[in-house]
């Protein structure tokens, strides 16, 4: 069963998308996406955006609509991939994105050959019931090899409000927590090294 969501703003504003129903590939609600992109507005134009556990692609497609230079979708579930590809086709998008059909862990451990790194914004939204994915993915990002994350990159995790994430994972430190309904957005940035005097 599919449900309908929409792109909120940008060049693709009000275009509808399909998303699989259910918690396994639960789409980020329109309201929460709007909150997320209101925060990201100053940094989205021209950004390299990484959409982990992409599902229908709603978050990455919102980033493209709002001017991201490139979006990399990482998803391995066949049903979600079919919906993601269908959404891209429905929107007539043929450039500005890349789809990686692997697990998030495998992708982060070994960027595919020829993959440009330097992601400015990373969004992750694993299935709510896969709590171990948050810790594993945030730890990988916090220990990411040089070049995966751009200087000043922002990592955002969507999670259940009652699911508390750590304040730090490797070099990543939580800078903001937004709560809306049953969902939360945890924002992480790399720790800034303080020069010795």
Secondary structure, 3 states (H helix, E strand, C coil): CEEEEECCCCCCCCCEEEEECCCCCCCCCHHHHHHHHHHHHHHHCCCEEEEECCCCCHHHHHHHHCCCCEEEEECCCHHHHHHHHHHHHHHCCCCCEEEECCCHHHHHHCCCCCCCCCEEEEEECCCCCCHHHHHHHHHHHHCCCCCCEEEEEEEEEEEECCCCCCCEECCEEEEEEEEECCEEEEEEEECCCCCCC
